[in-house]
């Protein structure tokens, strides 16, 4: 039986929000067993927003949580790193409304977590074990989860762009490859959509330092792609971060085709609502 974990030491980071362009300081600290992931707005009298599906409020180009009118936005990359490295409990303090985008991937979060280290707590780790297949879809987007003895993701994307096209990848967390295979993959966007996004208050902090900028023929970035299929790897990174809202590791096989934040949270909510589809297990 595995035990729950938390950080051994706290760590801090600073940056800007991808969408708000606001400067933000973050401090991630150890937490007791059964805490899960909790965001704490230090600029708003330490108001706490748990990372849980019932607090998801916006899913357009990022995942935003809100409780009693207090928001925390773009939570998915940090949550992905915590879940990907097996950290069960953490308090995430921040002094603005958006988690910093860093370099657009989870690589820097992984480095900070690995430097801080993890410790076991005197409580068993609970898993959400999937018992039957659940499926959600939206137009040509599709996502499902089915029983499995591990957390596995099979993902495919399809973009009409010469550097993307059709990409697919599968990752199993038995291989312990998150920090090498998934964490370095950066978020991406299309230059032609940038003006529209900014008019809608999005991507105001986006730059070549924190996103892959796609032109009709290629990319604007000086840094080349980190992987030939970096785009689908980043999609997997996002799926992991959004499913971290479950509050415990999942044992199930996820299949995703052209999915996005909305579909990720729809799948999780649909699964949790059907009490015959899952059970809590300590092995």
C-alpha positions in Angstrom: 0.0 0.0 0.0 1.5 3.3 -1.1 1.4 6.3 1.2 0.4 9.9 0.4 3.1 12.4 -0.3 3.8 16.1 0.0 6.8 18.4 -0.6 9.8 18.1 1.6 10.5 21.8 1.4 8.7 24.9 0.0 9.7 26.5 -3.2 9.0 29.9 -4.9 8.7 31.2 -8.4 7.8 34.5 -10.2 6.6 35.3 -13.6 3.6 36.7 -15.6 0.2 35.3 -16.4 -0.2 34.2 -20.0 -3.6 35.7 -20.4 -3.6 38.6 -17.8 0.0 39.7 -18.4 0.0 40.4 -14.6 3.2 39.8 -12.6 2.7 37.1 -10.0 4.7 35.5 -7.2 4.0 31.8 -6.2 5.1 29.8 -3.2 4.3 26.1 -3.0 4.4 24.6 0.4 4.0 21.2 2.1 0.5 20.2 3.2 -0.9 17.5 5.5 -2.5 14.3 4.2 -6.0 14.6 2.7 -5.4 18.3 1.7 -5.0 17.7 -2.0 -4.1 20.8 -4.0 -5.3 24.1 -2.6 -4.7 27.6 -4.1 -4.3 30.4 -1.6 -4.7 34.0 -2.7 -2.3 35.9 -0.4 -3.4 39.2 -2.0 -7.0 38.5 -0.8 -6.6 37.6 2.9 -5.3 34.1 2.1 -8.7 33.1 0.6 -8.5 29.4 -0.5 -9.8 27.9 -3.7 -9.5 24.0 -3.7 -8.4 22.4 -7.0 -11.7 20.5 -7.5 -14.1 20.0 -10.4 -17.0 21.9 -8.8 -14.9 25.1 -8.8 -14.1 25.1 -12.5 -15.7 28.2 -14.0 -13.9 28.9 -17.4 -12.2 26.5 -19.8 -11.5 28.8 -22.7 -7.7 28.5 -23.6 -7.0 27.7 -19.9 -8.6 26.2 -16.8 -9.9 28.7 -14.3 -11.2 28.0 -10.8 -13.5 30.2 -8.8 -15.0 30.1 -5.3 -17.2 32.9 -3.9 -16.1 35.2 -6.7 -12.4 34.6 -6.2 -10.6 33.3 -9.2 -7.3 31.4 -9.9 -6.6 31.0 -13.6 -4.3 28.8 -15.8 -3.8 26.2 -13.1 -3.2 23.2 -15.4 0.6 23.3 -15.9 1.5 23.5 -12.2 -1.1 20.9 -11.3 0.2 18.6 -14.1 3.7 18.8 -12.7 2.5 18.0 -9.2 0.4 15.0 -10.3 3.0 13.9 -12.8 5.7 13.7 -10.1 3.4 12.0 -7.6 2.9 14.9 -5.1 -0.5 14.3 -3.5 -0.8 17.4 -1.2 0.4 21.0 -1.6 -0.7 24.6 -0.8 -0.1 26.9 -3.7 0.1 30.6 -2.5 -0.1 33.3 -5.2 -0.5 37.1 -5.1 -2.5 37.5 -8.3 -5.3 35.8 -10.2 -3.2 33.7 -12.6 -0.5 31.1 -12.2 2.7 32.2 -14.1 3.1 30.7 -17.5 6.9 30.2 -17.1 8.3 28.9 -20.4 4.9 27.6 -21.5 5.6 24.0 -20.4 5.8 22.3 -17.0 9.6 21.8 -17.1 10.5 24.6 -14.7 7.8 23.4 -12.2 9.2 19.9 -12.4 12.8 21.2 -11.7 11.5 23.2 -8.7 9.5 20.2 -7.3 12.5 17.9 -7.8 14.8 20.3 -6.0 12.3 20.7 -3.1 12.0 16.9 -2.8 9.0 14.8 -1.6 8.3 13.0 1.6 5.8 10.2 2.5 3.0 11.0 5.0 1.4 8.5 7.4 -1.8 8.0 5.4 -2.6 5.6 2.6 -2.8 7.0 -0.9 -6.3 6.6 -2.3 -6.9 6.0 -6.1 -10.0 6.6 -8.1 -10.3 3.2 -9.9 -12.5 3.4 -13.0 -15.0 0.5 -13.2 -16.8 1.1 -16.5 -16.2 3.1 -19.7 -17.4 6.7 -19.7 -17.4 8.8 -22.9 -18.1 12.5 -23.8 -18.0 14.2 -27.1 -18.6 17.6 -28.7 -18.8 17.9 -32.5 -15.6 16.2 -33.7 -14.0 16.2 -30.3 -14.0 13.0 -28.3 -12.8 11.7 -24.9 -13.3 8.5 -22.9 -12.0 6.7 -19.8 -12.1 3.0 -19.2 -10.9 0.5 -16.6 -7.1 -0.1 -16.3 -4.6 -1.1 -13.7 -2.6 2.1 -14.2 -3.0 5.7 -15.3 -2.6 5.7 -19.1 -3.4 8.3 -21.7 -3.7 7.8 -25.5 -4.1 11.2 -27.2 -4.4 12.3 -30.8 -4.6 15.8 -32.4 -5.2 16.9 -36.0 -4.4 20.4 -37.2 -4.2 21.6 -40.8 -0.6 22.9 -40.4 2.6 21.6 -41.9 4.4 21.3 -38.6 1.5 19.5 -36.8 -0.9 17.5 -39.0 -2.0 14.3 -37.3 -0.1 13.4 -34.1 -0.7 10.7 -31.6 1.1 9.5 -28.5 0.4 7.2 -25.5 2.0 7.5 -22.1 1.8 5.1 -19.1 2.9 6.3 -15.7 4.4 3.0 -14.8 7.3 4.1 -17.0 7.9 7.2 -14.8 8.6 9.2 -17.9 6.6 12.4 -17.1 9.5 14.7 -16.4 11.4 13.7 -19.6 8.6 12.9 -22.1 5.8 15.3 -21.2 6.9 18.2 -18.9 9.1 20.0 -21.5 6.4 20.3 -24.1 5.3 23.9 -24.6 1.9 25.4 -25.2 1.2 26.7 -28.7 -0.9 29.1 -30.6 -1.5 30.5 -34.1 -0.3 34.0 -34.9 -3.4 34.7 -37.0 -5.6 34.1 -33.9 -3.6 36.4 -31.6 -5.4 39.6 -32.4 -8.8 38.0 -31.8 -7.5 36.5 -28.5 -6.2 39.8 -27.2 -9.4 41.6 -28.1 -11.1 39.0 -25.8 -8.7 39.6 -23.0 -6.6 36.5 -23.7 -2.9 35.8 -24.4 -1.9 39.3 -23.4 1.2 37.9 -21.8 2.0 35.5 -24.6 5.5 35.8 -26.2 8.1 33.7 -28.0 9.5 33.0 -24.5 6.4 31.1 -23.3 4.6 29.7 -26.3 5.2 28.2 -29.7 4.0 30.8 -32.2 2.7 29.1 -35.4 2.7 31.0 -38.7 0.9 29.5 -41.8 4.2 28.0 -42.9 6.2 27.3 -39.6 7.1 28.8 -36.3 8.4 32.2 -35.3 10.5 30.9 -32.3 14.2 30.9 -32.4 14.2 27.8 -30.2 13.4 24.7 -32.4 10.8 22.2 -31.4 11.8 20.2 -28.3 10.1 17.1 -29.8 8.9 16.3 -33.3 5.5 15.7 -31.7 5.7 18.5 -29.1 2.1 19.6 -29.8 0.4 16.3 -28.8 2.8 16.0 -25.8 1.6 19.3 -24.6 -2.0 18.2 -25.0 -1.2 15.2 -22.7 0.4 17.7 -20.2 -2.9 19.6 -20.2 -5.0 16.5 -19.7 -2.9 15.5 -16.7 -3.3 18.9 -15.2 -7.0 19.0 -15.7 -7.5 15.5 -14.3 -5.5 16.5 -11.2 -8.7 18.3 -10.2 -10.0 14.8 -9.3 -8.2 15.1 -6.0 -6.6 11.7 -6.2 -4.6 9.7 -8.8 -6.8 7.9 -11.3 -6.4 4.2 -12.4 -8.0 4.2 -15.8 -7.1 4.5 -19.5 -8.0 7.9 -21.1 -8.4 8.2 -24.9 -8.6 11.7 -26.3 -9.1 13.0 -29.8 -9.0 16.7 -30.5 -9.8 17.4 -26.9 -9.5 20.7 -24.9 -9.9 22.0 -21.4 -13.7 21.9 -21.6 -13.9 18.3 -22.7 -11.3 17.3 -20.0 -13.4 18.7 -17.2 -16.6 17.4 -18.8 -15.2 13.9 -18.7 -14.1 14.2 -15.1 -17.5 15.6 -14.0 -19.4 12.9 -15.9 -17.3 10.2 -14.4 -17.6 11.5 -10.8 -21.4 12.0 -11.1 -21.9 8.3 -12.0 -21.1 6.5 -8.8 -21.3 3.1 -10.5 -18.4 4.1 -12.7 -15.7 4.3 -10.1 -14.6 3.3 -6.6 -11.9 4.5 -4.2 -9.1 2.0 -3.7 -5.8 2.0 -1.9 -4.1 -0.4 -4.3 
